[in-house]
């Protein structure tokens, strides 16, 4: 998986990539759900957040290949 991680790092280390990643964080991880949110909406939000975390992990590993 090393090669794909390098590609993620290259894409998201660019100025545009950082803006896009910040936007993804804003609409997923940093999103605040209301009190009456449904179980389905919570699951959907958790899945989206997990994907953004995965992207961030790829970027970290791509920046620090071992």
N, C-alpha and C positions, 0 to 999 in steps of 0.2 A: 504494500500500500504506500510505500515511501514516495513513489513517483507522483501519485495523485495529490498527496499532501503538499508537495513542492508546488504544484500547479495552484492549489488553493491559496497557499502563501503568496505566490506571485500575483494572483488576481486581487486578493483582498488587501495586500500591502500597498497597492496603488492608491492615489488620492480618491479616485472614484469608488474603488472597492471599500475603502474605509467609510465613506459616506453611506454606501449601500448596507454595509454590515451594521453601522450605527442605526440606520433606519429599521433593519430587521430586528435588532434588539428592542427598539422602541415599540414596535407593533407586536412583539411576542413576549420576551422575557420581562420587560419593564411595564407591561400592560397591567392595569388594575381592573379587576372584574368586580361588578356590583354584588350586593348581598343576594340577590335573587337569581344568580347565574345558574343555569341548568347543569346537570351532571355531564351532558353531552358537550356543552360549551367548554366546561373545565377540561375535559379530556382532549378536545380539539386544541385548546390553548397549550396544554402540556405537550402535545405532540409537536406543535410548531416550535415551542421553546427548546425541546429536545433537538430538533433539527438545527437550530441556530447554535446551540452548544456544540453539536457535532462539527459544524463548520469551524467554530472557534478552535476546537481541539485539532482539527486538521491543519489549521493555520499555524498553531503553536508547534506542532510536530514538523511541519514543513519548514519553519524558520530554524528549528533546532534538530536537524537530522542526526541520527546516531548510527 
